[in-house]
């Protein structure tokens, strides 16, 4: 009985290892474009935040 469980466990583990490369995520053109948009939005957001900080500093009379 123990031998059957061990063989079954090895078979399941081997099957899962064989299937994992098939689950590899491939990036299509839409996902690539989406990531580019995300990066652009993040960059613009950081610049807007920096500009806001500069405006606040200017209102206080500070210079950087």
mmJSON file of the N, C-alpha and C atoms, coordinates in Angstrom:
{"data_MODEL":{"atom_site":{
"group_PDB":["ATOM","ATOM","ATOM","ATOM","ATOM","ATOM","ATOM","ATOM","ATOM","ATOM","ATOM","ATOM","ATOM","ATOM","ATOM","ATOM","ATOM","ATOM","ATOM","ATOM","ATOM","ATOM","ATOM","ATOM","ATOM","ATOM","ATOM","ATOM","ATOM","ATOM","ATOM","ATOM","ATOM","ATOM","ATOM","ATOM","ATOM","ATOM","ATOM","ATOM","ATOM","ATOM","ATOM","ATOM","ATOM","ATOM","ATOM","ATOM","ATOM","ATOM","ATOM","ATOM","ATOM","ATOM","ATOM","ATOM","ATOM","ATOM","ATOM","ATOM","ATOM","ATOM","ATOM","ATOM","ATOM","ATOM","ATOM","ATOM","ATOM","ATOM","ATOM","ATOM","ATOM","ATOM","ATOM","ATOM","ATOM","ATOM","ATOM","ATOM","ATOM","ATOM","ATOM","ATOM","ATOM","ATOM","ATOM","ATOM","ATOM","ATOM","ATOM","ATOM","ATOM","ATOM","ATOM","ATOM","ATOM","ATOM","ATOM","ATOM","ATOM","ATOM","ATOM","ATOM","ATOM","ATOM","ATOM","ATOM","ATOM","ATOM","ATOM","ATOM","ATOM","ATOM","ATOM","ATOM","ATOM","ATOM","ATOM","ATOM","ATOM","ATOM","ATOM","ATOM","ATOM","ATOM","ATOM","ATOM","ATOM","ATOM","ATOM","ATOM","ATOM","ATOM","ATOM","ATOM","ATOM","ATOM","ATOM","ATOM","ATOM","ATOM","ATOM","ATOM","ATOM","ATOM","ATOM","ATOM","ATOM","ATOM","ATOM","ATOM","ATOM","ATOM","ATOM","ATOM","ATOM","ATOM","ATOM","ATOM","ATOM","ATOM","ATOM","ATOM","ATOM","ATOM","ATOM","ATOM","ATOM","ATOM","ATOM","ATOM","ATOM","ATOM","ATOM","ATOM","ATOM","ATOM","ATOM","ATOM","ATOM","ATOM","ATOM","ATOM","ATOM","ATOM","ATOM","ATOM","ATOM","ATOM","ATOM","ATOM"],
"id":[1,2,3,4,5,6,7,8,9,10,11,12,13,14,15,16,17,18,19,20,21,22,23,24,25,26,27,28,29,30,31,32,33,34,35,36,37,38,39,40,41,42,43,44,45,46,47,48,49,50,51,52,53,54,55,56,57,58,59,60,61,62,63,64,65,66,67,68,69,70,71,72,73,74,75,76,77,78,79,80,81,82,83,84,85,86,87,88,89,90,91,92,93,94,95,96,97,98,99,100,101,102,103,104,105,106,107,108,109,110,111,112,113,114,115,116,117,118,119,120,121,122,123,124,125,126,127,128,129,130,131,132,133,134,135,136,137,138,139,140,141,142,143,144,145,146,147,148,149,150,151,152,153,154,155,156,157,158,159,160,161,162,163,164,165,166,167,168,169,170,171,172,173,174,175,176,177,178,179,180,181,182,183,184,185,186,187,188,189,190,191,192],
"type_symbol":["N","C","C","N","C","C","N","C","C","N","C","C","N","C","C","N","C","C","N","C","C","N","C","C","N","C","C","N","C","C","N","C","C","N","C","C","N","C","C","N","C","C","N","C","C","N","C","C","N","C","C","N","C","C","N","C","C","N","C","C","N","C","C","N","C","C","N","C","C","N","C","C","N","C","C","N","C","C","N","C","C","N","C","C","N","C","C","N","C","C","N","C","C","N","C","C","N","C","C","N","C","C","N","C","C","N","C","C","N","C","C","N","C","C","N","C","C","N","C","C","N","C","C","N","C","C","N","C","C","N","C","C","N","C","C","N","C","C","N","C","C","N","C","C","N","C","C","N","C","C","N","C","C","N","C","C","N","C","C","N","C","C","N","C","C","N","C","C","N","C","C","N","C","C","N","C","C","N","C","C","N","C","C","N","C","C","N","C","C","N","C","C"],
"label_atom_id":["N","CA","C","N","CA","C","N","CA","C","N","CA","C","N","CA","C","N","CA","C","N","CA","C","N","CA","C","N","CA","C","N","CA","C","N","CA","C","N","CA","C","N","CA","C","N","CA","C","N","CA","C","N","CA","C","N","CA","C","N","CA","C","N","CA","C","N","CA","C","N","CA","C","N","CA","C","N","CA","C","N","CA","C","N","CA","C","N","CA","C","N","CA","C","N","CA","C","N","CA","C","N","CA","C","N","CA","C","N","CA","C","N","CA","C","N","CA","C","N","CA","C","N","CA","C","N","CA","C","N","CA","C","N","CA","C","N","CA","C","N","CA","C","N","CA","C","N","CA","C","N","CA","C","N","CA","C","N","CA","C","N","CA","C","N","CA","C","N","CA","C","N","CA","C","N","CA","C","N","CA","C","N","CA","C","N","CA","C","N","CA","C","N","CA","C","N","CA","C","N","CA","C","N","CA","C","N","CA","C","N","CA","C","N","CA","C","N","CA","C","N","CA","C"],
"label_alt_id":[null,null,null,null,null,null,null,null,null,null,null,null,null,null,null,null,null,null,null,null,null,null,null,null,null,null,null,null,null,null,null,null,null,null,null,null,null,null,null,null,null,null,null,null,null,null,null,null,null,null,null,null,null,null,null,null,null,null,null,null,null,null,null,null,null,null,null,null,null,null,null,null,null,null,null,null,null,null,null,null,null,null,null,null,null,null,null,null,null,null,null,null,null,null,null,null,null,null,null,null,null,null,null,null,null,null,null,null,null,null,null,null,null,null,null,null,null,null,null,null,null,null,null,null,null,null,null,null,null,null,null,null,null,null,null,null,null,null,null,null,null,null,null,null,null,null,null,null,null,null,null,null,null,null,null,null,null,null,null,null,null,null,null,null,null,null,null,null,null,null,null,null,null,null,null,null,null,null,null,null,null,null,null,null,null,null,null,null,null,null,null,null],
"label_comp_id":["UNK","UNK","UNK","UNK","UNK","UNK","UNK","UNK","UNK","UNK","UNK","UNK","UNK","UNK","UNK","UNK","UNK","UNK","UNK","UNK","UNK","UNK","UNK","UNK","UNK","UNK","UNK","UNK","UNK","UNK","UNK","UNK","UNK","UNK","UNK","UNK","UNK","UNK","UNK","UNK","UNK","UNK","UNK","UNK","UNK","UNK","UNK","UNK","UNK","UNK","UNK","UNK","UNK","UNK","UNK","UNK","UNK","UNK","UNK","UNK","UNK","UNK","UNK","UNK","UNK","UNK","UNK","UNK","UNK","UNK","UNK","UNK","UNK","UNK","UNK","UNK","UNK","UNK","UNK","UNK","UNK","UNK","UNK","UNK","UNK","UNK","UNK","UNK","UNK","UNK","UNK","UNK","UNK","UNK","UNK","UNK","UNK","UNK","UNK","UNK","UNK","UNK","UNK","UNK","UNK","UNK","UNK","UNK","UNK","UNK","UNK","UNK","UNK","UNK","UNK","UNK","UNK","UNK","UNK","UNK","UNK","UNK","UNK","UNK","UNK","UNK","UNK","UNK","UNK","UNK","UNK","UNK","UNK","UNK","UNK","UNK","UNK","UNK","UNK","UNK","UNK","UNK","UNK","UNK","UNK","UNK","UNK","UNK","UNK","UNK","UNK","UNK","UNK","UNK","UNK","UNK","UNK","UNK","UNK","UNK","UNK","UNK","UNK","UNK","UNK","UNK","UNK","UNK","UNK","UNK","UNK","UNK","UNK","UNK","UNK","UNK","UNK","UNK","UNK","UNK","UNK","UNK","UNK","UNK","UNK","UNK","UNK","UNK","UNK","UNK","UNK","UNK"],
"label_asym_id":["A","A","A","A","A","A","A","A","A","A","A","A","A","A","A","A","A","A","A","A","A","A","A","A","A","A","A","A","A","A","A","A","A","A","A","A","A","A","A","A","A","A","A","A","A","A","A","A","A","A","A","A","A","A","A","A","A","A","A","A","A","A","A","A","A","A","A","A","A","A","A","A","A","A","A","A","A","A","A","A","A","A","A","A","A","A","A","A","A","A","A","A","A","A","A","A","A","A","A","A","A","A","A","A","A","A","A","A","A","A","A","A","A","A","A","A","A","A","A","A","A","A","A","A","A","A","A","A","A","A","A","A","A","A","A","A","A","A","A","A","A","A","A","A","A","A","A","A","A","A","A","A","A","A","A","A","A","A","A","A","A","A","A","A","A","A","A","A","A","A","A","A","A","A","A","A","A","A","A","A","A","A","A","A","A","A","A","A","A","A","A","A"],
"label_entity_id":["1","1","1","1","1","1","1","1","1","1","1","1","1","1","1","1","1","1","1","1","1","1","1","1","1","1","1","1","1","1","1","1","1","1","1","1","1","1","1","1","1","1","1","1","1","1","1","1","1","1","1","1","1","1","1","1","1","1","1","1","1","1","1","1","1","1","1","1","1","1","1","1","1","1","1","1","1","1","1","1","1","1","1","1","1","1","1","1","1","1","1","1","1","1","1","1","1","1","1","1","1","1","1","1","1","1","1","1","1","1","1","1","1","1","1","1","1","1","1","1","1","1","1","1","1","1","1","1","1","1","1","1","1","1","1","1","1","1","1","1","1","1","1","1","1","1","1","1","1","1","1","1","1","1","1","1","1","1","1","1","1","1","1","1","1","1","1","1","1","1","1","1","1","1","1","1","1","1","1","1","1","1","1","1","1","1","1","1","1","1","1","1"],
"label_seq_id":[1,1,1,2,2,2,3,3,3,4,4,4,5,5,5,6,6,6,7,7,7,8,8,8,9,9,9,10,10,10,11,11,11,12,12,12,13,13,13,14,14,14,15,15,15,16,16,16,17,17,17,18,18,18,19,19,19,20,20,20,21,21,21,22,22,22,23,23,23,24,24,24,25,25,25,26,26,26,27,27,27,28,28,28,29,29,29,30,30,30,31,31,31,32,32,32,33,33,33,34,34,34,35,35,35,36,36,36,37,37,37,38,38,38,39,39,39,40,40,40,41,41,41,42,42,42,43,43,43,44,44,44,45,45,45,46,46,46,47,47,47,48,48,48,49,49,49,50,50,50,51,51,51,52,52,52,53,53,53,54,54,54,55,55,55,56,56,56,57,57,57,58,58,58,59,59,59,60,60,60,61,61,61,62,62,62,63,63,63,64,64,64],
"pdbx_PDB_ins_code":[null,null,null,null,null,null,null,null,null,null,null,null,null,null,null,null,null,null,null,null,null,null,null,null,null,null,null,null,null,null,null,null,null,null,null,null,null,null,null,null,null,null,null,null,null,null,null,null,null,null,null,null,null,null,null,null,null,null,null,null,null,null,null,null,null,null,null,null,null,null,null,null,null,null,null,null,null,null,null,null,null,null,null,null,null,null,null,null,null,null,null,null,null,null,null,null,null,null,null,null,null,null,null,null,null,null,null,null,null,null,null,null,null,null,null,null,null,null,null,null,null,null,null,null,null,null,null,null,null,null,null,null,null,null,null,null,null,null,null,null,null,null,null,null,null,null,null,null,null,null,null,null,null,null,null,null,null,null,null,null,null,null,null,null,null,null,null,null,null,null,null,null,null,null,null,null,null,null,null,null,null,null,null,null,null,null,null,null,null,null,null,null],
"Cartn_x":[0.824,0.0,0.871,1.913,2.812,3.529,3.891,4.567,3.658,2.379,1.429,1.305,1.253,1.175,2.434,3.59,4.85,4.937,4.562,4.599,3.602,2.448,1.44,1.924,2.57,3.099,4.183,5.058,6.109,5.493,4.472,3.808,3.159,2.453,1.792,2.832,3.905,4.951,5.593,5.866,6.442,5.495,4.212,3.212,3.158,3.151,3.109,4.362,5.507,6.748,6.76,6.171,6.116,5.149,4.119,3.109,3.506,4.389,4.74,5.285,6.149,6.619,5.486,4.439,3.302,2.495,2.677,1.953,2.719,3.823,4.642,3.826,3.89,3.108,3.848,3.185,3.766,3.078,3.88,3.362,3.015,1.772,1.325,1.481,1.15,1.323,0.438,-0.751,-1.638,-1.084,-0.566,-0.011,1.261,2.055,3.262,2.886,1.875,1.408,0.848,0.125,-0.427,0.659,1.736,2.846,3.512,3.622,4.205,3.333,2.033,1.117,1.244,1.318,1.472,2.743,3.835,5.099,5.004,4.348,4.202,3.355,2.26,1.387,2.142,2.921,3.704,4.716,5.382,6.374,5.724,4.592,3.878,3.407,2.926,2.47,3.59,4.782,5.924,6.309,6.255,6.598,5.571,4.298,3.249,3.439,3.771,3.999,5.184,6.254,7.428,7.073,6.298,5.871,5.021,4.129,3.305,4.162,5.189,6.099,6.829,7.261,7.952,7.033,5.774,4.81,4.604,4.487,4.319,5.539,6.731,7.96,8.027,7.618,7.642,6.643,5.53,4.523,5.035,5.886,6.473,7.691,8.17,9.345,10.648,10.582,11.788,12.198,13.476,13.992,14.799,14.707,15.519,16.606],
"Cartn_y":[-1.192,0.0,1.259,1.25,2.396,2.597,1.513,1.592,2.232,1.911,2.479,3.989,4.427,5.855,6.578,5.96,6.581,6.716,5.668,5.714,6.749,6.811,7.789,9.21,9.42,10.742,11.155,10.246,10.534,10.834,10.085,10.315,11.704,12.079,13.385,14.504,14.347,15.376,15.517,14.408,14.455,15.105,14.795,15.396,16.909,17.354,18.796,19.498,18.877,19.475,19.538,18.559,18.559,19.619,19.936,20.907,22.353,22.6,23.968,24.796,24.278,25.108,25.519,24.735,25.079,26.237,26.549,27.646,28.958,28.948,30.155,31.293,32.434,33.581,34.268,34.36,35.038,36.382,37.413,38.772,39.096,39.455,39.843,41.335,41.805,43.227,44.133,43.681,44.5,44.644,43.549,43.621,44.475,44.36,45.183,46.662,47.002,48.389,48.853,47.986,48.329,48.647,47.876,48.139,49.472,49.785,51.061,52.219,52.071,53.111,53.25,52.13,52.178,52.921,52.635,53.309,54.808,55.168,56.578,57.306,56.692,57.304,57.462,56.471,56.542,57.682,57.812,58.87,60.253,60.413,61.695,62.005,61.01,61.214,61.703,61.138,61.57,63.003,63.363,64.73,65.721,65.344,66.219,66.408,65.342,65.43,66.356,66.22,67.074,68.54,68.776,70.138,70.714,69.908,70.348,70.708,69.906,70.206,71.525,71.729,72.974,74.18,74.039,75.134,75.437,74.401,74.603,75.285,74.854,75.477,76.94,77.24,78.613,79.47,78.891,79.635,79.96,79.083,79.31,80.22,80.489,81.333,80.562,79.242,78.403,78.16,77.937,77.576,76.305,75.492,74.258,74.395],
"Cartn_z":[0.0,0.0,0.0,0.825,0.899,-0.44,-1.122,-2.415,-3.462,-3.423,-4.377,-4.152,-2.899,-2.599,-3.062,-2.833,-3.23,-4.743,-5.461,-6.919,-7.428,-6.833,-7.226,-6.986,-5.849,-5.525,-6.521,-6.862,-7.839,-9.208,-9.573,-10.859,-10.899,-9.834,-9.777,-9.81,-9.044,-9.025,-10.406,-11.059,-12.408,-13.401,-13.286,-14.18,-13.993,-12.738,-12.465,-12.982,-12.798,-13.295,-14.82,-15.471,-16.928,-17.448,-16.678,-17.11,-16.845,-15.903,-15.545,-16.709,-17.552,-18.672,-19.619,-19.698,-20.534,-19.983,-18.704,-18.071,-18.144,-18.859,-18.956,-19.554,-18.902,-19.345,-20.488,-21.605,-22.756,-22.914,-23.053,-23.135,-24.58,-24.788,-26.114,-26.325,-27.511,-27.807,-26.944,-26.606,-25.777,-24.362,-23.821,-22.472,-22.463,-23.507,-23.617,-23.669,-24.446,-24.544,-23.204,-22.522,-21.215,-20.201,-20.228,-19.315,-19.645,-20.937,-21.341,-20.85,-20.948,-20.465,-18.948,-18.245,-16.785,-16.396,-17.093,-16.798,-17.082,-18.174,-18.529,-17.488,-17.062,-16.053,-14.739,-14.364,-13.137,-13.213,-14.35,-14.546,-14.471,-15.137,-15.111,-13.695,-12.989,-11.611,-10.712,-10.88,-10.07,-10.397,-11.682,-12.077,-11.545,-11.566,-11.034,-9.532,-8.848,-7.404,-7.107,-7.88,-7.681,-7.955,-8.999,-9.32,-8.188,-7.646,-6.512,-5.31,-5.045,-3.941,-4.187,-5.436,-5.775,-5.603,-5.981,-5.808,-4.331,-3.514,-2.076,-1.479,-1.915,-1.421,-1.844,-3.076,-3.562,-2.78,-2.423,-1.661,-0.256,0.264,1.601,1.515,0.296,0.127,0.128,0.046,0.022,-1.417,-1.618,-2.943,-2.826,-3.85,-3.889,-4.896],
"occupancy":[1.0,1.0,1.0,1.0,1.0,1.0,1.0,1.0,1.0,1.0,1.0,1.0,1.0,1.0,1.0,1.0,1.0,1.0,1.0,1.0,1.0,1.0,1.0,1.0,1.0,1.0,1.0,1.0,1.0,1.0,1.0,1.0,1.0,1.0,1.0,1.0,1.0,1.0,1.0,1.0,1.0,1.0,1.0,1.0,1.0,1.0,1.0,1.0,1.0,1.0,1.0,1.0,1.0,1.0,1.0,1.0,1.0,1.0,1.0,1.0,1.0,1.0,1.0,1.0,1.0,1.0,1.0,1.0,1.0,1.0,1.0,1.0,1.0,1.0,1.0,1.0,1.0,1.0,1.0,1.0,1.0,1.0,1.0,1.0,1.0,1.0,1.0,1.0,1.0,1.0,1.0,1.0,1.0,1.0,1.0,1.0,1.0,1.0,1.0,1.0,1.0,1.0,1.0,1.0,1.0,1.0,1.0,1.0,1.0,1.0,1.0,1.0,1.0,1.0,1.0,1.0,1.0,1.0,1.0,1.0,1.0,1.0,1.0,1.0,1.0,1.0,1.0,1.0,1.0,1.0,1.0,1.0,1.0,1.0,1.0,1.0,1.0,1.0,1.0,1.0,1.0,1.0,1.0,1.0,1.0,1.0,1.0,1.0,1.0,1.0,1.0,1.0,1.0,1.0,1.0,1.0,1.0,1.0,1.0,1.0,1.0,1.0,1.0,1.0,1.0,1.0,1.0,1.0,1.0,1.0,1.0,1.0,1.0,1.0,1.0,1.0,1.0,1.0,1.0,1.0,1.0,1.0,1.0,1.0,1.0,1.0,1.0,1.0,1.0,1.0,1.0,1.0],
"B_iso_or_equiv":[0.0,0.0,0.0,0.0,0.0,0.0,0.0,0.0,0.0,0.0,0.0,0.0,0.0,0.0,0.0,0.0,0.0,0.0,0.0,0.0,0.0,0.0,0.0,0.0,0.0,0.0,0.0,0.0,0.0,0.0,0.0,0.0,0.0,0.0,0.0,0.0,0.0,0.0,0.0,0.0,0.0,0.0,0.0,0.0,0.0,0.0,0.0,0.0,0.0,0.0,0.0,0.0,0.0,0.0,0.0,0.0,0.0,0.0,0.0,0.0,0.0,0.0,0.0,0.0,0.0,0.0,0.0,0.0,0.0,0.0,0.0,0.0,0.0,0.0,0.0,0.0,0.0,0.0,0.0,0.0,0.0,0.0,0.0,0.0,0.0,0.0,0.0,0.0,0.0,0.0,0.0,0.0,0.0,0.0,0.0,0.0,0.0,0.0,0.0,0.0,0.0,0.0,0.0,0.0,0.0,0.0,0.0,0.0,0.0,0.0,0.0,0.0,0.0,0.0,0.0,0.0,0.0,0.0,0.0,0.0,0.0,0.0,0.0,0.0,0.0,0.0,0.0,0.0,0.0,0.0,0.0,0.0,0.0,0.0,0.0,0.0,0.0,0.0,0.0,0.0,0.0,0.0,0.0,0.0,0.0,0.0,0.0,0.0,0.0,0.0,0.0,0.0,0.0,0.0,0.0,0.0,0.0,0.0,0.0,0.0,0.0,0.0,0.0,0.0,0.0,0.0,0.0,0.0,0.0,0.0,0.0,0.0,0.0,0.0,0.0,0.0,0.0,0.0,0.0,0.0,0.0,0.0,0.0,0.0,0.0,0.0,0.0,0.0,0.0,0.0,0.0,0.0],
"pdbx_formal_charge":[null,null,null,null,null,null,null,null,null,null,null,null,null,null,null,null,null,null,null,null,null,null,null,null,null,null,null,null,null,null,null,null,null,null,null,null,null,null,null,null,null,null,null,null,null,null,null,null,null,null,null,null,null,null,null,null,null,null,null,null,null,null,null,null,null,null,null,null,null,null,null,null,null,null,null,null,null,null,null,null,null,null,null,null,null,null,null,null,null,null,null,null,null,null,null,null,null,null,null,null,null,null,null,null,null,null,null,null,null,null,null,null,null,null,null,null,null,null,null,null,null,null,null,null,null,null,null,null,null,null,null,null,null,null,null,null,null,null,null,null,null,null,null,null,null,null,null,null,null,null,null,null,null,null,null,null,null,null,null,null,null,null,null,null,null,null,null,null,null,null,null,null,null,null,null,null,null,null,null,null,null,null,null,null,null,null,null,null,null,null,null,null],
"auth_seq_id":[1,1,1,2,2,2,3,3,3,4,4,4,5,5,5,6,6,6,7,7,7,8,8,8,9,9,9,10,10,10,11,11,11,12,12,12,13,13,13,14,14,14,15,15,15,16,16,16,17,17,17,18,18,18,19,19,19,20,20,20,21,21,21,22,22,22,23,23,23,24,24,24,25,25,25,26,26,26,27,27,27,28,28,28,29,29,29,30,30,30,31,31,31,32,32,32,33,33,33,34,34,34,35,35,35,36,36,36,37,37,37,38,38,38,39,39,39,40,40,40,41,41,41,42,42,42,43,43,43,44,44,44,45,45,45,46,46,46,47,47,47,48,48,48,49,49,49,50,50,50,51,51,51,52,52,52,53,53,53,54,54,54,55,55,55,56,56,56,57,57,57,58,58,58,59,59,59,60,60,60,61,61,61,62,62,62,63,63,63,64,64,64],
"auth_comp_id":["UNK","UNK","UNK","UNK","UNK","UNK","UNK","UNK","UNK","UNK","UNK","UNK","UNK","UNK","UNK","UNK","UNK","UNK","UNK","UNK","UNK","UNK","UNK","UNK","UNK","UNK","UNK","UNK","UNK","UNK","UNK","UNK","UNK","UNK","UNK","UNK","UNK","UNK","UNK","UNK","UNK","UNK","UNK","UNK","UNK","UNK","UNK","UNK","UNK","UNK","UNK","UNK","UNK","UNK","UNK","UNK","UNK","UNK","UNK","UNK","UNK","UNK","UNK","UNK","UNK","UNK","UNK","UNK","UNK","UNK","UNK","UNK","UNK","UNK","UNK","UNK","UNK","UNK","UNK","UNK","UNK","UNK","UNK","UNK","UNK","UNK","UNK","UNK","UNK","UNK","UNK","UNK","UNK","UNK","UNK","UNK","UNK","UNK","UNK","UNK","UNK","UNK","UNK","UNK","UNK","UNK","UNK","UNK","UNK","UNK","UNK","UNK","UNK","UNK","UNK","UNK","UNK","UNK","UNK","UNK","UNK","UNK","UNK","UNK","UNK","UNK","UNK","UNK","UNK","UNK","UNK","UNK","UNK","UNK","UNK","UNK","UNK","UNK","UNK","UNK","UNK","UNK","UNK","UNK","UNK","UNK","UNK","UNK","UNK","UNK","UNK","UNK","UNK","UNK","UNK","UNK","UNK","UNK","UNK","UNK","UNK","UNK","UNK","UNK","UNK","UNK","UNK","UNK","UNK","UNK","UNK","UNK","UNK","UNK","UNK","UNK","UNK","UNK","UNK","UNK","UNK","UNK","UNK","UNK","UNK","UNK","UNK","UNK","UNK","UNK","UNK","UNK"],
"auth_asym_id":["A","A","A","A","A","A","A","A","A","A","A","A","A","A","A","A","A","A","A","A","A","A","A","A","A","A","A","A","A","A","A","A","A","A","A","A","A","A","A","A","A","A","A","A","A","A","A","A","A","A","A","A","A","A","A","A","A","A","A","A","A","A","A","A","A","A","A","A","A","A","A","A","A","A","A","A","A","A","A","A","A","A","A","A","A","A","A","A","A","A","A","A","A","A","A","A","A","A","A","A","A","A","A","A","A","A","A","A","A","A","A","A","A","A","A","A","A","A","A","A","A","A","A","A","A","A","A","A","A","A","A","A","A","A","A","A","A","A","A","A","A","A","A","A","A","A","A","A","A","A","A","A","A","A","A","A","A","A","A","A","A","A","A","A","A","A","A","A","A","A","A","A","A","A","A","A","A","A","A","A","A","A","A","A","A","A","A","A","A","A","A","A"],
"auth_atom_id":["N","CA","C","N","CA","C","N","CA","C","N","CA","C","N","CA","C","N","CA","C","N","CA","C","N","CA","C","N","CA","C","N","CA","C","N","CA","C","N","CA","C","N","CA","C","N","CA","C","N","CA","C","N","CA","C","N","CA","C","N","CA","C","N","CA","C","N","CA","C","N","CA","C","N","CA","C","N","CA","C","N","CA","C","N","CA","C","N","CA","C","N","CA","C","N","CA","C","N","CA","C","N","CA","C","N","CA","C","N","CA","C","N","CA","C","N","CA","C","N","CA","C","N","CA","C","N","CA","C","N","CA","C","N","CA","C","N","CA","C","N","CA","C","N","CA","C","N","CA","C","N","CA","C","N","CA","C","N","CA","C","N","CA","C","N","CA","C","N","CA","C","N","CA","C","N","CA","C","N","CA","C","N","CA","C","N","CA","C","N","CA","C","N","CA","C","N","CA","C","N","CA","C","N","CA","C","N","CA","C","N","CA","C","N","CA","C","N","CA","C","N","CA","C"],
"pdbx_PDB_model_num":[1,1,1,1,1,1,1,1,1,1,1,1,1,1,1,1,1,1,1,1,1,1,1,1,1,1,1,1,1,1,1,1,1,1,1,1,1,1,1,1,1,1,1,1,1,1,1,1,1,1,1,1,1,1,1,1,1,1,1,1,1,1,1,1,1,1,1,1,1,1,1,1,1,1,1,1,1,1,1,1,1,1,1,1,1,1,1,1,1,1,1,1,1,1,1,1,1,1,1,1,1,1,1,1,1,1,1,1,1,1,1,1,1,1,1,1,1,1,1,1,1,1,1,1,1,1,1,1,1,1,1,1,1,1,1,1,1,1,1,1,1,1,1,1,1,1,1,1,1,1,1,1,1,1,1,1,1,1,1,1,1,1,1,1,1,1,1,1,1,1,1,1,1,1,1,1,1,1,1,1,1,1,1,1,1,1,1,1,1,1,1,1]
}}}
